């Protein structure tokens, strides 16, 4: 990434950053597709690895507690995309990489349209406020007091 691109991303909103990550996945999948056609195993693996890293990041940043059904749908989309591109990598299939690109492009365009909607500035203000609150509370981890007991049946899930 050049300095210009880095500076452009510094002031980007969450939606704009998401679109940039989708653009990155598309770029890496195109590289993987070209590598598959050329028989370049190392190039295909490297490009697939970069795509996987982005997918894992996107999956990990989903807020299921806030996002509801749309977050669930995105999670399913990321899982399906990961499966498709892994198949493309194992089979060295440019066709599967290209299908993943088409799927990602469709969702990328939905994000782009969301970013240009009339309500977007208000949503961005709320997003920034939530981000600032999370950042301020990031180092604060509530401690259980000796008199408190864990909730019965409580468990962590991923």
Buried (B, 14 or more C-beta within 10 A) or exposed (E): EEEEEEEEEEEEBBBBEBBBBBBBBBBBBBBBBBBBBEEBEEBBBBBBEBBBEBBEEBBEEBEEEEEEEEBEEBBEBBEEBBEBBBBBBEEBBBEBBBBBBEBBBEBBEEBBEBBEEEEBEEBBEEBEEEEEEEEEEEEEEEEEEEEEEEEEEEEEEE
